[in-house]
Amino acid sequence: MVATLLTIMVVLLLLNFPMMIPLMVAPIIVVFLYFPTMDPMILMKQFSTGIEAYVLLAVPLFIFAADIMTAGKTSRRLLDFIGSFIGHIRGGYAVTTAASCTLFGAISGSTQATVVAIGKPMRERLLKIGYKDSTAMALIINSSDVALLVPPSIGMIMYGLVSGTSVGDLFIAGIIPGIIVFLSFAIFSIIYAKIADIPLANKATWSERLTFTRKALLPLGFPFIIIGGIYTGLFSPTEAAGMSVLYAFILEVIIYRSVHIKELPEIAKSTGLVTSAVFVLVAGGQAFTWVISFARIPQMITDTVLGSDPTALYVLIMVTIFFFIGCMFVDPIVVILVLTPIFYPAAMQAGVDPVHLGVVITFQAALGSATPPFGVDIFTASAVFNKPYLEVIKGTPPYIVMMVIISVLLIYFEELSLILL
């Protein structure tokens, strides 16, 4: 049965069907082949059950807020603010890129939105001061993956949906790992700039810094509202998502007037298209998960891979390997939806904290998103920058190595995830 399930998915993918098709078709075919007496409506119910969770309301709201700000001036205000203070130091604009991706990730929750919003303007600046294009693109792609670690991470929302773990706790737990990734990239950028003898950019005057700071104050308040509201219990993650839309509307439509109210229907249409794709994946993932659980496939896999009494450390190592490899080939949302139900029970039995497990899984989703051969952010960057695949991935190895090292630290030091809880 496992072979049939995988064969159907692989064949459909090779026939160039989008991932949502094999994810939905494979379990339907397997049920008809192996459980012919089962009422088909039981399986059909699983598709709707997958998208009924209240927490999923946060997904379209965060995407809508990110789309509004991408269409407006939020990203450029963040870039100008950070660049005015550190742009003149050796490697300053590379550090600015990493910092801006981290901050915009804390606004959008989407790696691909961050590639678009920060990548376009920062790539031009990096090229202008002497960076190779492959180096600039690699920095943008990998820095954008911090968006999956810091709140409001859509990956963490998906993990919370599947596992029942508090999304608010997951958001808070991802902050320290996200900061560690940013600091690692920043240090590497400074060292690289010195070795490559990247020219210094012009130093901003204090008058310019004050101007850019004033312009960035309101966008900088965005993550504080989300994180502060959730941390203090003022509102739930879903309510925070609603606040993010309101805040984005006030900033871009009313205060900055960078987005005309007549543009909102088109922005909402774009959000609807992305959201529908995500929800179809979630619905298919729920049906897929139900089928493999009904057939006791998770128990078979965990017994084979993990054994009868695995340690917490061994479970985390296996989770890291499976999720990393999975996210190299498939959209991280799909991997989280499919693999989490397989490994979650064994992890709980081994004594792994569910929040820590969520951070480890989401970290692998972030790493896999920028790792060849099929990391989703690689293809996003290739489309956005109109560059060939091989050129886009040329500069990624150093960042992958850093992320792998941080993965090991996360496995061994649970406190990195749980210290703020």
LINGILIN-V293083 format. One record per backbone hydrogen bond with DSSP energy under -1.0 kcal/mol. CO is the residue of the C=O (numbers start at 1). NH is the residue of the N-H. Records with the same first field share a line. If there is no record, write none. Layout:
# LINGILIN-V293083
CO->NH + NH
This chain:
# LINGILIN-V293083
1->5
2->6
3->7
4->8
5->9
6->10
7->11
8->12
9->13
10->14
11->15
12->17
13->16
18->21
19->23
20->24
21->25
22->26
25->29
26->30
27->31
28->32
29->33
30->34
31->35
35->38
39->42
40->44
41->45
44->48
45->49
46->50
48->51
49->52
53->56
54->57
55->58
56->59
57->61
58->62
59->63
60->64
61->65
62->66
63->67
64->68
65->69
66->70
67->71
73->77
74->78
75->79
76->80
77->81
78->82
79->83
80->84
82->86
83->87
86->89
89->92
91->95
92->96
93->97
94->98
95->99
96->100
97->101
98->102
99->103
100->104
101->105
102->106
104->107 + 108
105->109
109->154
110->114
111->115
112->116
113->117
114->118 + 119
116->120
118->122
119->123
120->124
121->125
122->126
123->127
124->128
125->129
126->131
132->136
133->137
134->138
135->139
136->140
137->141
138->142
139->143
140->144
143->146
144->147
145->148
146->149 + 150
153->157
154->158
155->159
156->160
157->161
158->162
159->163
160->164
166->170
167->171
168->172
169->173
170->174
172->175
174->178
175->179
176->180
177->181
178->182
179->183
180->184
181->185
182->186
183->187
184->188
185->189
186->190
187->191
188->192
189->193
190->194
191->195
192->196
193->198
205->209
206->210
207->211
208->212
209->213
210->214
211->215
212->216
213->217
216->220
217->221
219->222
221->225
222->226
223->227
224->228
225->229
226->230
227->231
228->232
229->234 + 235
236->240
237->241
238->242
239->243
240->244
241->245
242->246
243->247
244->248
245->249
246->250
247->251
248->252
249->253 + 254
250->255
251->256
252->258 + 259
260->263
263->267
264->268
265->269
266->270
267->271
268->272
269->273
270->274
271->275
272->276
273->277
274->278
275->279
276->280
277->281
278->282
279->283
280->284
281->285
282->286
283->287
284->288
285->289
286->290
287->291
288->292
289->293
290->294
291->295
292->297
293->296
296->300
297->301
298->302
299->303
300->304
301->305
302->306 + 307
311->315
312->316
313->317
314->318
315->319
316->320
317->321
318->322
319->323
320->324
321->325
322->326
323->327
326->329 + 330
328->374
331->335
332->336
333->337
334->338
335->339
336->340
339->343
340->344
343->347
344->348
345->349
346->350
347->352
348->351
353->357
354->358
355->359
356->360
357->361
358->362
359->363
360->364
361->365
362->366
363->367
364->368
365->369
367->370
368->371
369->377
375->378 + 379
376->380
377->381
378->382
379->383
380->384
381->385
382->387
388->392
389->393
393->396
396->400
397->401
398->402
399->403
400->404
401->405
402->406
403->407
404->408
405->409
406->410
407->411
408->412
409->413
413->416
414->417 + 418
415->419
418->421
